[in-house]
Amino acid sequence: MPTAYLPLLVLQALAVGFTALILAVSFLLGPRRPESHRMVPYESGIRPVQDARRRFPVKFTLVAMLFIVFDVEAVFFYPWAVTYRQLKLFGLIEMLIFVAILLVGYVYIWKRGALEWE
Amino acid sequence: MDWLIIAAIKSGFVIVILLTGFAYGTLLERKLLGRLQVRYGPNRVGPFGLLQPVADGLKLLGKEDTAPAGADRVVFTLAPMISTACALSAFAVIPIGGTIDLLGRRIDLVVADVNIGILYVLGVTSLGIYGIVLAGWSSNNKYALLGGVRSSAQMLSYELALGMSLIGVLLIAGTLQLPKIVEAQATVPFILLQPLGFIVFLIAATAEVNRSPFDLPEAENELVAGYHVEYSGMKFALFQMAEYVNLIVVSSLATTLFLGGWYGPFGLLPGPHWFFLKVFLLICFFVWLRATTPRLRYDQLMRFGWKVLLPLALANVLLTAVGVLVLQG
């Protein structure tokens, strides 16, 4: 059992417990006077039309996809960086090849305009 | 059971530090912003306004806890909890000092000295994005939804540059363990070896914690208040808490990775003093930045993150790799 990790759970449990506690206290102390006009979603004083959860620009999905591609590639940098002193020149050349492949994709999405935001 | 008691004491201590930091962070920000705009800032509650955070907290505690019609109640309550709990947990691996002898034991001044320290901080702070997205989605408010989606896209984009900017430090230190990274800076802080990495880190971190000039998620003149429009009372306070605690975590991370952590010049003062002084100065810097810079437009923000910051971070990695190899011989 990797005991070094267990204290993380202790802090996480305390953090969750604290947030739950403070919400519970405010739930008990706060007044409750529900009133239908106040429960309308706030849109600068104008009565909302339609449900808020509608379609939003597909651009955001594209950002999410690009993030996954690049983040997975960034993850490979971490073990490489930690062991770099043992890998020496071999590690550098390997990483240059990796970065070159990564740059091809990067230039491609740049040229295709995926990074533009109109 | 021994480790459990020690871990519980340390964790309680960390939470108290972060909450005090949050309370007085808000006061510091309002005071400094006031001075920078040639006014006084809060000065009515207690001497120099020192009791202002207490008054704010008590007021919010007694406020009605509203949720808009059509909101997803469960998610609406969970979202601020996720944000705050993630922000508080992220501090677990950050060392505020070396080891001290207390009651005949050697105590590390870090909650958990794990060997994947940096990955843990990055992972847990990323989980905090869920809080913001879910808050925007569950509110049943168009502004909130837009703010939440914008915020997630911004944080994802800048997280890439943030993650890349740290790799230079890892190349030099050769470990992910934060106390060891600090020990590697006993003589030279990494900011001198990694100036470009530090600048990229600082900019990306500003965007990660949604601070001005990257505070688009809560751009009040276009989105009212972004993802937390519909929040009131203690739930609203939890989002504020998450924001300030994240600011403290990011400042602590910058201190640990680039500014030499608990080491100070000439061996003056014990370690934690230096750590907190550096974090305090960084927070002052963030407030100064907010008072000075105008907010970016969204297209400028995304373009800057993907087309400037990411290539810069990558260039820094390669330069550092070559440098380490040459110096190592």
Interface residues (C-beta under 8 A of the other chain):
Chain A: T3 A4 Y5 L6 P7 L8 V10 L11 Q12 L14 A15 V16 F18 T19 A20 I22 L23 V25 S26 F27 L29 G30 P31 R32 R33 S36 R38 M39 V40 P41 Y42 E43 S44 P48 D51 A52 R53 R54 F56 F60 V63 A64 L66 F67 F70 D71 A74 F77 Y78 A81 V82 T83 Y84 R85 K88 L89 G91 L92 M95 L96 V99 Y106 W110 L115 E116 W117 E118
Chain B: W3 L4 I6 A7 A8 K10 S11 G12 V14 I15 L60 L61 G62 K63 E64 D65 T66 A67 P68 A69 G70 T77 P80 M81 T84 A85 L88 S89 F91 A92 V93 V111 A112 D113 V114 N115 I118 L119 Y120 W137 S139 N140 N141 K142 Y143 A144 L145 L146 V149 R150 S152 A153 L156 S157 E159 L160 G163 M164 I167 L170 L171 G174 T175 L176 V224 V229 E230 G233 M234 K235 A237 L238 Y298 D299 M302 R303 W306 K307 L310 L314 V317 L318 A321 V322 V324 L325 Q328
